[in-house]
Amino acid sequence: MTPGISRYPFTRSRRVLNECASQWNRVGRQTEFYGATIADVRDAVGRYRGETLRLIAQMSLGSGALAVIGGTIVIIGFLTLSAGALIAVQGYNLLTGIGVEALTGFTSAYLNVRIIGPLVSGIGLAATIGAGATAQLGAMRINEEIDALEVIGIRTVGYLASTRLMAAAIVVGPLYCVGVLMAFIAARLGTTVVYGQSTGVYDHYFHTFLNPTDLLWSFFTAVVMAIVVMLIHTYYGFTASGGPAGVGEAVGRAVRASLVAVVLVVLMVSLSVYGQSGNFHLSG
């Protein structure tokens, strides 16, 4: 080594390169897991049908104390109910300031379907179904239950991850329908009952701007979000390590990643479907 030349810059550069390579390998492992999970959906439908049905019941109605209040259905319904009520409060007051409070029905038909409904439902899915899946799989991993399943010849990715992915894709349909209906009901009651707007005026603008095609795209967005959320949460639960503390860390990482993914899914679908113009024409 030449005197006066420090090895520190080379050591630091090597450490940065190793960290970049490690993160890139992690992305590759995640992508491989996602592909295997989607490919093994056929096993979830054919070979593990009973487990899939059990997970559908657990995800929709919950288990234990959560089942007493109705499980995920009630949680998502309450979240979207609150969002719909906020549309009534903020929309009516803001529109009253410019003298067009009659358009509150338009805000409910437009915002609930395109933005608030999918976004709030995705957050609810990540916080309930997704976090529960990560905790369950993480506990199985640290207790070596997943290793035991592999020893007896069970395809663990198909049995544990693909079944949850299939169940989430099925459950999100009725869950999202309940959520959108609760948002519509809250906005209508808040506007007509609390603020006293005529139900005829509200219903006229609501039905004028409620586009059935937007409802279908909103439902499609919810299904895509459920698939993305479950893929992320099953990966972090499947690869959890470090004991109970590691499971908690995996749940936190999964929730953060899925919340970012939910926002990106809503953004990408909105840009793909509605474009820059928004496919919107003011009339009525």
PyRosetta script that sets phi, psi and omega in degrees:
from pyrosetta import init, pose_from_sequence

init()
pose = pose_from_sequence("MTPGISRYPFTRSRRVLNECASQWNRVGRQTEFYGATIADVRDAVGRYRGETLRLIAQMSLGSGALAVIGGTIVIIGFLTLSAGALIAVQGYNLLTGIGVEALTGFTSAYLNVRIIGPLVSGIGLAATIGAGATAQLGAMRINEEIDALEVIGIRTVGYLASTRLMAAAIVVGPLYCVGVLMAFIAARLGTTVVYGQSTGVYDHYFHTFLNPTDLLWSFFTAVVMAIVVMLIHTYYGFTASGGPAGVGEAVGRAVRASLVAVVLVVLMVSLSVYGQSGNFHLSG")
pose.set_psi(1, 134.1)
pose.set_omega(1, -178.3)
pose.set_phi(2, -71.0)
pose.set_psi(2, 130.3)
pose.set_omega(2, 179.6)
pose.set_phi(3, -59.7)
pose.set_psi(3, 141.7)
pose.set_omega(3, 177.1)
pose.set_phi(4, 88.0)
pose.set_psi(4, -6.1)
pose.set_omega(4, 179.0)
pose.set_phi(5, -106.0)
pose.set_psi(5, 120.8)
pose.set_omega(5, -177.5)
pose.set_phi(6, -84.1)
pose.set_psi(6, 144.2)
pose.set_omega(6, 176.6)
pose.set_phi(7, -85.7)
pose.set_psi(7, -4.1)
pose.set_omega(7, -175.0)
pose.set_phi(8, -60.5)
pose.set_psi(8, -44.8)
pose.set_omega(8, 179.4)
pose.set_phi(9, -59.4)
pose.set_psi(9, -39.3)
pose.set_omega(9, -179.9)
pose.set_phi(10, -68.1)
pose.set_psi(10, -39.4)
pose.set_omega(10, 178.0)
pose.set_phi(11, -64.0)
pose.set_psi(11, -42.0)
pose.set_omega(11, 179.6)
pose.set_phi(12, -66.2)
pose.set_psi(12, -41.1)
pose.set_omega(12, 178.0)
pose.set_phi(13, -63.8)
pose.set_psi(13, -40.1)
pose.set_omega(13, 178.7)
pose.set_phi(14, -64.4)
pose.set_psi(14, -39.2)
pose.set_omega(14, 179.4)
pose.set_phi(15, -66.0)
pose.set_psi(15, -39.3)
pose.set_omega(15, 178.2)
pose.set_phi(16, -66.2)
pose.set_psi(16, -42.1)
pose.set_omega(16, 179.1)
pose.set_phi(17, -64.6)
pose.set_psi(17, -40.1)
pose.set_omega(17, 178.2)
pose.set_phi(18, -64.3)
pose.set_psi(18, -38.2)
pose.set_omega(18, 178.2)
pose.set_phi(19, -66.1)
pose.set_psi(19, -42.1)
pose.set_omega(19, 177.7)
pose.set_phi(20, -63.1)
pose.set_psi(20, -42.4)
pose.set_omega(20, 178.7)
pose.set_phi(21, -64.3)
pose.set_psi(21, -38.3)
pose.set_omega(21, 178.8)
pose.set_phi(22, -64.3)
pose.set_psi(22, -43.3)
pose.set_omega(22, 178.9)
pose.set_phi(23, -66.2)
pose.set_psi(23, -37.8)
pose.set_omega(23, 179.2)
pose.set_phi(24, -66.9)
pose.set_psi(24, -40.1)
pose.set_omega(24, 176.1)
pose.set_phi(25, -64.3)
pose.set_psi(25, -33.7)
pose.set_omega(25, 177.9)
pose.set_phi(26, -65.4)
pose.set_psi(26, -40.4)
pose.set_omega(26, 176.1)
pose.set_phi(27, -61.8)
pose.set_psi(27, -40.3)
pose.set_omega(27, 178.0)
pose.set_phi(28, -63.6)
pose.set_psi(28, -41.0)
pose.set_omega(28, 178.6)
pose.set_phi(29, -66.0)
pose.set_psi(29, -39.3)
pose.set_omega(29, 177.6)
pose.set_phi(30, -63.3)
pose.set_psi(30, -45.7)
pose.set_omega(30, 180.0)
pose.set_phi(31, -61.5)
pose.set_psi(31, -40.1)
pose.set_omega(31, 178.3)
pose.set_phi(32, -64.0)
pose.set_psi(32, -41.4)
pose.set_omega(32, 178.9)
pose.set_phi(33, -65.3)
pose.set_psi(33, -42.1)
pose.set_omega(33, 179.5)
pose.set_phi(34, -62.2)
pose.set_psi(34, -42.8)
pose.set_omega(34, 178.8)
pose.set_phi(35, -63.9)
pose.set_psi(35, -41.3)
pose.set_omega(35, 179.0)
pose.set_phi(36, -66.3)
pose.set_psi(36, -37.7)
pose.set_omega(36, 179.8)
pose.set_phi(37, -65.1)
pose.set_psi(37, -44.6)
pose.set_omega(37, 179.2)
pose.set_phi(38, -67.2)
pose.set_psi(38, -38.7)
pose.set_omega(38, -179.0)
pose.set_phi(39, -67.1)
pose.set_psi(39, -31.6)
pose.set_omega(39, -177.4)
pose.set_phi(40, -87.6)
pose.set_psi(40, 9.1)
pose.set_omega(40, 175.9)
pose.set_phi(41, -60.3)
pose.set_psi(41, -31.6)
pose.set_omega(41, 178.7)
pose.set_phi(42, -62.0)
pose.set_psi(42, -33.2)
pose.set_omega(42, 175.5)
pose.set_phi(43, -70.0)
pose.set_psi(43, -36.2)
pose.set_omega(43, 178.8)
pose.set_phi(44, -64.4)
pose.set_psi(44, -35.6)
pose.set_omega(44, -179.4)
pose.set_phi(45, -78.9)
pose.set_psi(45, -39.6)
pose.set_omega(45, -174.9)
pose.set_phi(46, -95.1)
pose.set_psi(46, -56.1)
pose.set_omega(46, -171.6)
pose.set_phi(47, -84.1)
pose.set_psi(47, -35.3)
pose.set_omega(47, -175.6)
pose.set_phi(48, -114.9)
pose.set_psi(48, 45.7)
pose.set_omega(48, -176.8)
pose.set_phi(49, -65.0)
pose.set_psi(49, -39.1)
pose.set_omega(49, -179.8)
pose.set_phi(50, -63.4)
pose.set_psi(50, -41.5)
pose.set_omega(50, 178.1)
pose.set_phi(51, -66.5)
pose.set_psi(51, -37.0)
pose.set_omega(51, 177.8)
pose.set_phi(52, -63.3)
pose.set_psi(52, -43.3)
pose.set_omega(52, 178.8)
pose.set_phi(53, -64.7)
pose.set_psi(53, -38.4)
pose.set_omega(53, 177.6)
pose.set_phi(54, -62.8)
pose.set_psi(54, -40.9)
pose.set_omega(54, 179.5)
pose.set_phi(55, -69.3)
pose.set_psi(55, -34.0)
pose.set_omega(55, 176.9)
pose.set_phi(56, -61.4)
pose.set_psi(56, -45.5)
pose.set_omega(56, 178.7)
pose.set_phi(57, -64.9)
pose.set_psi(57, -39.3)
pose.set_omega(57, -179.0)
pose.set_phi(58, -68.3)
pose.set_psi(58, -40.9)
pose.set_omega(58, -177.8)
pose.set_phi(59, -71.0)
pose.set_psi(59, -32.9)
pose.set_omega(59, -176.3)
pose.set_phi(60, -83.4)
pose.set_psi(60, -49.4)
pose.set_omega(60, -175.4)
pose.set_phi(61, -101.8)
pose.set_psi(61, -10.1)
pose.set_omega(61, 179.0)
pose.set_phi(62, 80.6)
pose.set_psi(62, -176.6)
pose.set_omega(62, 179.3)
pose.set_phi(63, -142.4)
pose.set_psi(63, 153.6)
pose.set_omega(63, 179.2)
pose.set_phi(64, 67.0)
pose.set_psi(64, -134.8)
pose.set_omega(64, -177.3)
pose.set_phi(65, -66.3)
pose.set_psi(65, -28.9)
pose.set_omega(65, -179.7)
pose.set_phi(66, -66.0)
pose.set_psi(66, -31.0)
pose.set_omega(66, -179.3)
pose.set_phi(67, -68.0)
pose.set_psi(67, -22.4)
pose.set_omega(67, -179.0)
pose.set_phi(68, -63.6)
pose.set_psi(68, -36.3)
pose.set_omega(68, -178.1)
pose.set_phi(69, -97.4)
pose.set_psi(69, 5.1)
pose.set_omega(69, 176.1)
pose.set_phi(70, 103.1)
pose.set_psi(70, 0.8)
pose.set_omega(70, 173.9)
pose.set_phi(71, 69.8)
pose.set_psi(71, -146.6)
pose.set_omega(71, -174.0)
pose.set_phi(72, -64.3)
pose.set_psi(72, -30.5)
pose.set_omega(72, -179.5)
pose.set_phi(73, -58.3)
pose.set_psi(73, -46.7)
pose.set_omega(73, -178.9)
pose.set_phi(74, -68.3)
pose.set_psi(74, -38.6)
pose.set_omega(74, -177.7)
pose.set_phi(75, -65.3)
pose.set_psi(75, -49.3)
pose.set_omega(75, 179.6)
pose.set_phi(76, -66.4)
pose.set_psi(76, -38.7)
pose.set_omega(76, 177.1)
pose.set_phi(77, -60.7)
pose.set_psi(77, -40.9)
pose.set_omega(77, 179.0)
pose.set_phi(78, -68.1)
pose.set_psi(78, -39.4)
pose.set_omega(78, 179.1)
pose.set_phi(79, -62.7)
pose.set_psi(79, -47.4)
pose.set_omega(79, -179.9)
pose.set_phi(80, -70.6)
pose.set_psi(80, -29.7)
pose.set_omega(80, 174.6)
pose.set_phi(81, -61.8)
pose.set_psi(81, -44.2)
pose.set_omega(81, 178.2)
pose.set_phi(82, -64.0)
pose.set_psi(82, -40.7)
pose.set_omega(82, 179.3)
pose.set_phi(83, -64.7)
pose.set_psi(83, -41.7)
pose.set_omega(83, 177.7)
pose.set_phi(84, -64.2)
pose.set_psi(84, -37.7)
pose.set_omega(84, 177.3)
pose.set_phi(85, -65.2)
pose.set_psi(85, -36.9)
pose.set_omega(85, 177.4)
pose.set_phi(86, -65.5)
pose.set_psi(86, -34.5)
pose.set_omega(86, 176.2)
pose.set_phi(87, -63.1)
pose.set_psi(87, -41.1)
pose.set_omega(87, 178.5)
pose.set_phi(88, -63.2)
pose.set_psi(88, -45.4)
pose.set_omega(88, -176.3)
pose.set_phi(89, -67.7)
pose.set_psi(89, -56.2)
pose.set_omega(89, -175.6)
pose.set_phi(90, -72.0)
pose.set_psi(90, -42.6)
pose.set_omega(90, -178.5)
pose.set_phi(91, -62.5)
pose.set_psi(91, -46.9)
pose.set_omega(91, -178.2)
pose.set_phi(92, -64.8)
pose.set_psi(92, -45.1)
pose.set_omega(92, -177.9)
pose.set_phi(93, -66.0)
pose.set_psi(93, -41.4)
pose.set_omega(93, -179.9)
pose.set_phi(94, -68.7)
pose.set_psi(94, -41.9)
pose.set_omega(94, -179.7)
pose.set_phi(95, -70.9)
pose.set_psi(95, -29.9)
pose.set_omega(95, 175.9)
pose.set_phi(96, -63.3)
pose.set_psi(96, -32.8)
pose.set_omega(96, -179.7)
pose.set_phi(97, -64.3)
pose.set_psi(97, -23.9)
pose.set_omega(97, 178.4)
pose.set_phi(98, -112.5)
pose.set_psi(98, 9.9)
pose.set_omega(98, 173.2)
pose.set_phi(99, 79.1)
pose.set_psi(99, 19.8)
pose.set_omega(99, -180.0)
pose.set_phi(100, -127.3)
pose.set_psi(100, 44.7)
pose.set_omega(100, -179.7)
pose.set_phi(101, -63.9)
pose.set_psi(101, -15.1)
pose.set_omega(101, 177.4)
pose.set_phi(102, -64.5)
pose.set_psi(102, -20.9)
pose.set_omega(102, -178.1)
pose.set_phi(103, -83.3)
pose.set_psi(103, 10.6)
pose.set_omega(103, 177.4)
pose.set_phi(104, -61.5)
pose.set_psi(104, -35.7)
pose.set_omega(104, 175.3)
pose.set_phi(105, -61.1)
pose.set_psi(105, -34.0)
pose.set_omega(105, 176.3)
pose.set_phi(106, -64.3)
pose.set_psi(106, -42.4)
pose.set_omega(106, -179.4)
pose.set_phi(107, -62.6)
pose.set_psi(107, -37.1)
pose.set_omega(107, 178.8)
pose.set_phi(108, -67.5)
pose.set_psi(108, -46.0)
pose.set_omega(108, -178.6)
pose.set_phi(109, -67.7)
pose.set_psi(109, -29.9)
pose.set_omega(109, -175.0)
pose.set_phi(110, -89.0)
pose.set_psi(110, -51.3)
pose.set_omega(110, -173.2)
pose.set_phi(111, -77.1)
pose.set_psi(111, -40.3)
pose.set_omega(111, -179.3)
pose.set_phi(112, -61.3)
pose.set_psi(112, -40.1)
pose.set_omega(112, -174.8)
pose.set_phi(113, -78.7)
pose.set_psi(113, -43.0)
pose.set_omega(113, -171.5)
pose.set_phi(114, -87.7)
pose.set_psi(114, -31.6)
pose.set_omega(114, -171.8)
pose.set_phi(115, -125.6)
pose.set_psi(115, -62.4)
pose.set_omega(115, -167.3)
pose.set_phi(116, -68.3)
pose.set_psi(116, -45.2)
pose.set_omega(116, -179.0)
pose.set_phi(117, -57.9)
pose.set_psi(117, -56.2)
pose.set_omega(117, 179.0)
pose.set_phi(118, -61.6)
pose.set_psi(118, -40.5)
pose.set_omega(118, -176.2)
pose.set_phi(119, -67.3)
pose.set_psi(119, -47.6)
pose.set_omega(119, -179.5)
pose.set_phi(120, -65.9)
pose.set_psi(120, -39.5)
pose.set_omega(120, 178.0)
pose.set_phi(121, -64.2)
pose.set_psi(121, -39.9)
pose.set_omega(121, 177.7)
pose.set_phi(122, -64.1)
pose.set_psi(122, -39.9)
pose.set_omega(122, 177.0)
pose.set_phi(123, -64.2)
pose.set_psi(123, -41.5)
pose.set_omega(123, 177.9)
pose.set_phi(124, -63.6)
pose.set_psi(124, -39.6)
pose.set_omega(124, 177.8)
pose.set_phi(125, -63.9)
pose.set_psi(125, -42.1)
pose.set_omega(125, -180.0)
pose.set_phi(126, -65.3)
pose.set_psi(126, -39.0)
pose.set_omega(126, -175.7)
pose.set_phi(127, -79.2)
pose.set_psi(127, -20.3)
pose.set_omega(127, -177.1)
pose.set_phi(128, -111.3)
pose.set_psi(128, -74.3)
pose.set_omega(128, -176.8)
pose.set_phi(129, -64.3)
pose.set_psi(129, -45.5)
pose.set_omega(129, -176.4)
pose.set_phi(130, -65.9)
pose.set_psi(130, -49.0)
pose.set_omega(130, -179.6)
pose.set_phi(131, -63.2)
pose.set_psi(131, -37.4)
pose.set_omega(131, 177.6)
pose.set_phi(132, -64.4)
pose.set_psi(132, -40.0)
pose.set_omega(132, 178.7)
pose.set_phi(133, -64.6)
pose.set_psi(133, -41.3)
pose.set_omega(133, 178.9)
pose.set_phi(134, -63.5)
pose.set_psi(134, -43.4)
pose.set_omega(134, -179.9)
pose.set_phi(135, -64.6)
pose.set_psi(135, -41.6)
pose.set_omega(135, -180.0)
pose.set_phi(136, -64.5)
pose.set_psi(136, -49.9)
pose.set_omega(136, -178.4)
pose.set_phi(137, -67.7)
pose.set_psi(137, -36.6)
pose.set_omega(137, 177.7)
pose.set_phi(138, -64.0)
pose.set_psi(138, -41.3)
pose.set_omega(138, 177.4)
pose.set_phi(139, -64.4)
pose.set_psi(139, -38.3)
pose.set_omega(139, 177.3)
pose.set_phi(140, -65.9)
pose.set_psi(140, -36.2)
pose.set_omega(140, -179.8)
pose.set_phi(141, -67.1)
pose.set_psi(141, -47.4)
pose.set_omega(141, -176.5)
pose.set_phi(142, -73.8)
pose.set_psi(142, -21.4)
pose.set_omega(142, 175.3)
pose.set_phi(143, -89.7)
pose.set_psi(143, 5.4)
pose.set_omega(143, 177.4)
pose.set_phi(144, 63.9)
pose.set_psi(144, 23.0)
pose.set_omega(144, 176.9)
pose.set_phi(145, -72.7)
pose.set_psi(145, -35.3)
pose.set_omega(145, 177.8)
pose.set_phi(146, -65.3)
pose.set_psi(146, -40.7)
pose.set_omega(146, 177.0)
pose.set_phi(147, -62.8)
pose.set_psi(147, -38.0)
pose.set_omega(147, 179.0)
pose.set_phi(148, -65.2)
pose.set_psi(148, -39.0)
pose.set_omega(148, 177.5)
pose.set_phi(149, -64.3)
pose.set_psi(149, -38.8)
pose.set_omega(149, 178.2)
pose.set_phi(150, -66.4)
pose.set_psi(150, -34.6)
pose.set_omega(150, -179.7)
pose.set_phi(151, -64.9)
pose.set_psi(151, -37.5)
pose.set_omega(151, -178.2)
pose.set_phi(152, -87.2)
pose.set_psi(152, 9.3)
pose.set_omega(152, 170.8)
pose.set_phi(153, 89.8)
pose.set_psi(153, 18.2)
pose.set_omega(153, 178.2)
pose.set_phi(154, -91.0)
pose.set_psi(154, 134.7)
pose.set_omega(154, 177.4)
pose.set_phi(155, -74.3)
pose.set_psi(155, 100.8)
pose.set_omega(155, -169.7)
pose.set_phi(156, -67.1)
pose.set_psi(156, -36.2)
pose.set_omega(156, 179.6)
pose.set_phi(157, -64.3)
pose.set_psi(157, -44.1)
pose.set_omega(157, 179.0)
pose.set_phi(158, -69.0)
pose.set_psi(158, -40.2)
pose.set_omega(158, -175.9)
pose.set_phi(159, -74.5)
pose.set_psi(159, -35.8)
pose.set_omega(159, -174.4)
pose.set_phi(160, -102.4)
pose.set_psi(160, -40.5)
pose.set_omega(160, -175.3)
pose.set_phi(161, -93.5)
pose.set_psi(161, -48.9)
pose.set_omega(161, -176.2)
pose.set_phi(162, -66.7)
pose.set_psi(162, -35.8)
pose.set_omega(162, 176.8)
pose.set_phi(163, -63.9)
pose.set_psi(163, -39.2)
pose.set_omega(163, 177.3)
pose.set_phi(164, -69.2)
pose.set_psi(164, -36.6)
pose.set_omega(164, 177.1)
pose.set_phi(165, -64.0)
pose.set_psi(165, -44.8)
pose.set_omega(165, 179.5)
pose.set_phi(166, -65.4)
pose.set_psi(166, -42.3)
pose.set_omega(166, -179.9)
pose.set_phi(167, -63.9)
pose.set_psi(167, -40.8)
pose.set_omega(167, 179.2)
pose.set_phi(168, -65.4)
pose.set_psi(168, -39.9)
pose.set_omega(168, 179.5)
pose.set_phi(169, -65.2)
pose.set_psi(169, -31.6)
pose.set_omega(169, 178.6)
pose.set_phi(170, -79.4)
pose.set_psi(170, -42.4)
pose.set_omega(170, -175.4)
pose.set_phi(171, -68.7)
pose.set_psi(171, -31.5)
pose.set_omega(171, -173.8)
pose.set_phi(172, -63.2)
pose.set_psi(172, -24.2)
pose.set_omega(172, 179.6)
pose.set_phi(173, -59.7)
pose.set_psi(173, -65.5)
pose.set_omega(173, 178.1)
pose.set_phi(174, -63.5)
pose.set_psi(174, -33.1)
pose.set_omega(174, 177.8)
pose.set_phi(175, -61.3)
pose.set_psi(175, -44.2)
pose.set_omega(175, -177.7)
pose.set_phi(176, -70.7)
pose.set_psi(176, -35.8)
pose.set_omega(176, 176.3)
pose.set_phi(177, -60.7)
pose.set_psi(177, -43.9)
pose.set_omega(177, 177.3)
pose.set_phi(178, -61.9)
pose.set_psi(178, -43.4)
pose.set_omega(178, -178.8)
pose.set_phi(179, -62.5)
pose.set_psi(179, -45.4)
pose.set_omega(179, -179.7)
pose.set_phi(180, -66.1)
pose.set_psi(180, -40.9)
pose.set_omega(180, 178.5)
pose.set_phi(181, -63.1)
pose.set_psi(181, -41.2)
pose.set_omega(181, 178.9)
pose.set_phi(182, -64.8)
pose.set_psi(182, -37.6)
pose.set_omega(182, 177.6)
pose.set_phi(183, -65.6)
pose.set_psi(183, -43.0)
pose.set_omega(183, 177.4)
pose.set_phi(184, -62.1)
pose.set_psi(184, -45.4)
pose.set_omega(184, -178.4)
pose.set_phi(185, -63.9)
pose.set_psi(185, -43.3)
pose.set_omega(185, -178.9)
pose.set_phi(186, -64.2)
pose.set_psi(186, -41.9)
pose.set_omega(186, 179.8)
pose.set_phi(187, -65.5)
pose.set_psi(187, -40.9)
pose.set_omega(187, -178.6)
pose.set_phi(188, -68.5)
pose.set_psi(188, -46.2)
pose.set_omega(188, -179.9)
pose.set_phi(189, -65.5)
pose.set_psi(189, -39.8)
pose.set_omega(189, 179.4)
pose.set_phi(190, -63.3)
pose.set_psi(190, -38.2)
pose.set_omega(190, -177.9)
pose.set_phi(191, -77.2)
pose.set_psi(191, -44.2)
pose.set_omega(191, -173.3)
pose.set_phi(192, -87.0)
pose.set_psi(192, -35.8)
pose.set_omega(192, -177.2)
pose.set_phi(193, -88.6)
pose.set_psi(193, -49.9)
pose.set_omega(193, -175.8)
pose.set_phi(194, -74.7)
pose.set_psi(194, -47.8)
pose.set_omega(194, -176.1)
pose.set_phi(195, -94.9)
pose.set_psi(195, -9.4)
pose.set_omega(195, 172.2)
pose.set_phi(196, 78.9)
pose.set_psi(196, 20.0)
pose.set_omega(196, 176.8)
pose.set_phi(197, -72.4)
pose.set_psi(197, 148.5)
pose.set_omega(197, 179.2)
pose.set_phi(198, -62.0)
pose.set_psi(198, 134.6)
pose.set_omega(198, 178.9)
pose.set_phi(199, -65.0)
pose.set_psi(199, -31.6)
pose.set_omega(199, 178.2)
pose.set_phi(200, -65.2)
pose.set_psi(200, -42.2)
pose.set_omega(200, 178.6)
pose.set_phi(201, -65.3)
pose.set_psi(201, -45.6)
pose.set_omega(201, -179.2)
pose.set_phi(202, -61.9)
pose.set_psi(202, -48.7)
pose.set_omega(202, -177.2)
pose.set_phi(203, -64.5)
pose.set_psi(203, -34.0)
pose.set_omega(203, -179.9)
pose.set_phi(204, -61.7)
pose.set_psi(204, -51.9)
pose.set_omega(204, -178.1)
pose.set_phi(205, -72.4)
pose.set_psi(205, -31.1)
pose.set_omega(205, 178.5)
pose.set_phi(206, -64.7)
pose.set_psi(206, -49.5)
pose.set_omega(206, -178.2)
pose.set_phi(207, -73.2)
pose.set_psi(207, -25.5)
pose.set_omega(207, 178.2)
pose.set_phi(208, -66.9)
pose.set_psi(208, -39.9)
pose.set_omega(208, -174.6)
pose.set_phi(209, -100.9)
pose.set_psi(209, -3.1)
pose.set_omega(209, 177.5)
pose.set_phi(210, -81.5)
pose.set_psi(210, 108.0)
pose.set_omega(210, -177.1)
pose.set_phi(211, -96.8)
pose.set_psi(211, 120.5)
pose.set_omega(211, 179.2)
pose.set_phi(212, -57.9)
pose.set_psi(212, -32.7)
pose.set_omega(212, 178.2)
pose.set_phi(213, -63.8)
pose.set_psi(213, -38.1)
pose.set_omega(213, 176.7)
pose.set_phi(214, -62.9)
pose.set_psi(214, -36.1)
pose.set_omega(214, 177.2)
pose.set_phi(215, -63.4)
pose.set_psi(215, -40.8)
pose.set_omega(215, 178.5)
pose.set_phi(216, -65.1)
pose.set_psi(216, -43.0)
pose.set_omega(216, 177.7)
pose.set_phi(217, -67.0)
pose.set_psi(217, -34.1)
pose.set_omega(217, 176.8)
pose.set_phi(218, -65.1)
pose.set_psi(218, -41.1)
pose.set_omega(218, 177.0)
pose.set_phi(219, -64.4)
pose.set_psi(219, -41.4)
pose.set_omega(219, 177.1)
pose.set_phi(220, -60.7)
pose.set_psi(220, -41.7)
pose.set_omega(220, 177.9)
pose.set_phi(221, -60.9)
pose.set_psi(221, -41.5)
pose.set_omega(221, 179.9)
pose.set_phi(222, -63.5)
pose.set_psi(222, -39.8)
pose.set_omega(222, 179.0)
pose.set_phi(223, -65.9)
pose.set_psi(223, -43.2)
pose.set_omega(223, 178.4)
pose.set_phi(224, -62.5)
pose.set_psi(224, -42.1)
pose.set_omega(224, 178.6)
pose.set_phi(225, -62.4)
pose.set_psi(225, -41.5)
pose.set_omega(225, 179.1)
pose.set_phi(226, -61.4)
pose.set_psi(226, -41.3)
pose.set_omega(226, 179.5)
pose.set_phi(227, -65.7)
pose.set_psi(227, -45.5)
pose.set_omega(227, -179.0)
pose.set_phi(228, -64.3)
pose.set_psi(228, -45.0)
pose.set_omega(228, -179.8)
pose.set_phi(229, -60.8)
pose.set_psi(229, -44.5)
pose.set_omega(229, -177.6)
pose.set_phi(230, -69.9)
pose.set_psi(230, -35.6)
pose.set_omega(230, 176.2)
pose.set_phi(231, -61.0)
pose.set_psi(231, -45.3)
pose.set_omega(231, -178.6)
pose.set_phi(232, -64.8)
pose.set_psi(232, -46.5)
pose.set_omega(232, -174.9)
pose.set_phi(233, -70.9)
pose.set_psi(233, -37.0)
pose.set_omega(233, 177.4)
pose.set_phi(234, -67.3)
pose.set_psi(234, -34.6)
pose.set_omega(234, 178.0)
pose.set_phi(235, -64.4)
pose.set_psi(235, -48.6)
pose.set_omega(235, -177.7)
pose.set_phi(236, -66.7)
pose.set_psi(236, -34.5)
pose.set_omega(236, 176.2)
pose.set_phi(237, -71.1)
pose.set_psi(237, -38.1)
pose.set_omega(237, -178.5)
pose.set_phi(238, -67.5)
pose.set_psi(238, -29.9)
pose.set_omega(238, -176.3)
pose.set_phi(239, -107.1)
pose.set_psi(239, 15.8)
pose.set_omega(239, -179.5)
pose.set_phi(240, -65.8)
pose.set_psi(240, 149.2)
pose.set_omega(240, 178.9)
pose.set_phi(241, -155.6)
pose.set_psi(241, 164.2)
pose.set_omega(241, 176.1)
pose.set_phi(242, 94.9)
pose.set_psi(242, 21.9)
pose.set_omega(242, 176.1)
pose.set_phi(243, 77.6)
pose.set_psi(243, -165.0)
pose.set_omega(243, -179.2)
pose.set_phi(244, -57.4)
pose.set_psi(244, -37.0)
pose.set_omega(244, 177.5)
pose.set_phi(245, -64.2)
pose.set_psi(245, -36.2)
pose.set_omega(245, 177.6)
pose.set_phi(246, -67.4)
pose.set_psi(246, -34.0)
pose.set_omega(246, 176.4)
pose.set_phi(247, -65.8)
pose.set_psi(247, -43.7)
pose.set_omega(247, 177.2)
pose.set_phi(248, -61.8)
pose.set_psi(248, -39.6)
pose.set_omega(248, 177.3)
pose.set_phi(249, -65.7)
pose.set_psi(249, -38.6)
pose.set_omega(249, 178.6)
pose.set_phi(250, -64.7)
pose.set_psi(250, -39.8)
pose.set_omega(250, 177.7)
pose.set_phi(251, -62.8)
pose.set_psi(251, -43.9)
pose.set_omega(251, 179.1)
pose.set_phi(252, -63.0)
pose.set_psi(252, -44.0)
pose.set_omega(252, 178.6)
pose.set_phi(253, -64.3)
pose.set_psi(253, -40.0)
pose.set_omega(253, -179.0)
pose.set_phi(254, -66.3)
pose.set_psi(254, -41.9)
pose.set_omega(254, 179.9)
pose.set_phi(255, -64.5)
pose.set_psi(255, -43.3)
pose.set_omega(255, 178.5)
pose.set_phi(256, -61.7)
pose.set_psi(256, -46.2)
pose.set_omega(256, -179.3)
pose.set_phi(257, -64.6)
pose.set_psi(257, -40.6)
pose.set_omega(257, -177.4)
pose.set_phi(258, -71.0)
pose.set_psi(258, -34.5)
pose.set_omega(258, 177.2)
pose.set_phi(259, -64.1)
pose.set_psi(259, -41.5)
pose.set_omega(259, 175.6)
pose.set_phi(260, -64.3)
pose.set_psi(260, -40.7)
pose.set_omega(260, -179.8)
pose.set_phi(261, -65.4)
pose.set_psi(261, -37.0)
pose.set_omega(261, 179.2)
pose.set_phi(262, -61.7)
pose.set_psi(262, -46.3)
pose.set_omega(262, 179.6)
pose.set_phi(263, -63.0)
pose.set_psi(263, -41.4)
pose.set_omega(263, 179.8)
pose.set_phi(264, -66.2)
pose.set_psi(264, -38.0)
pose.set_omega(264, 178.6)
pose.set_phi(265, -63.6)
pose.set_psi(265, -45.9)
pose.set_omega(265, 177.9)
pose.set_phi(266, -61.0)
pose.set_psi(266, -41.8)
pose.set_omega(266, 179.5)
pose.set_phi(267, -64.0)
pose.set_psi(267, -48.3)
pose.set_omega(267, -176.5)
pose.set_phi(268, -66.3)
pose.set_psi(268, -43.3)
pose.set_omega(268, 179.4)
pose.set_phi(269, -65.9)
pose.set_psi(269, -40.5)
pose.set_omega(269, 179.6)
pose.set_phi(270, -63.5)
pose.set_psi(270, -43.7)
pose.set_omega(270, 178.5)
pose.set_phi(271, -66.8)
pose.set_psi(271, -36.7)
pose.set_omega(271, -179.0)
pose.set_phi(272, -70.7)
pose.set_psi(272, -38.9)
pose.set_omega(272, -174.6)
pose.set_phi(273, -85.8)
pose.set_psi(273, -46.5)
pose.set_omega(273, -171.9)
pose.set_phi(274, -99.2)
pose.set_psi(274, -19.8)
pose.set_omega(274, 178.1)
pose.set_phi(275, 66.8)
pose.set_psi(275, -160.5)
pose.set_omega(275, -178.4)
pose.set_phi(276, -77.1)
pose.set_psi(276, -30.8)
pose.set_omega(276, -177.1)
pose.set_phi(277, -78.7)
pose.set_psi(277, -22.6)
pose.set_omega(277, -178.3)
pose.set_phi(278, 83.2)
pose.set_psi(278, -0.9)
pose.set_omega(278, 179.9)
pose.set_phi(279, 51.5)
pose.set_psi(279, 48.6)
pose.set_omega(279, -172.7)
pose.set_phi(280, -130.3)
pose.set_psi(280, 134.7)
pose.set_omega(280, 178.6)
pose.set_phi(281, -132.2)
pose.set_psi(281, 120.4)
pose.set_omega(281, -179.3)
pose.set_phi(282, -77.0)
pose.set_psi(282, 121.0)
pose.set_omega(282, 179.8)
pose.set_phi(283, -156.5)
pose.set_psi(283, 177.4)
pose.set_omega(283, 177.0)
pose.set_phi(284, 98.2)
pose.dump_pdb("model.pdb")
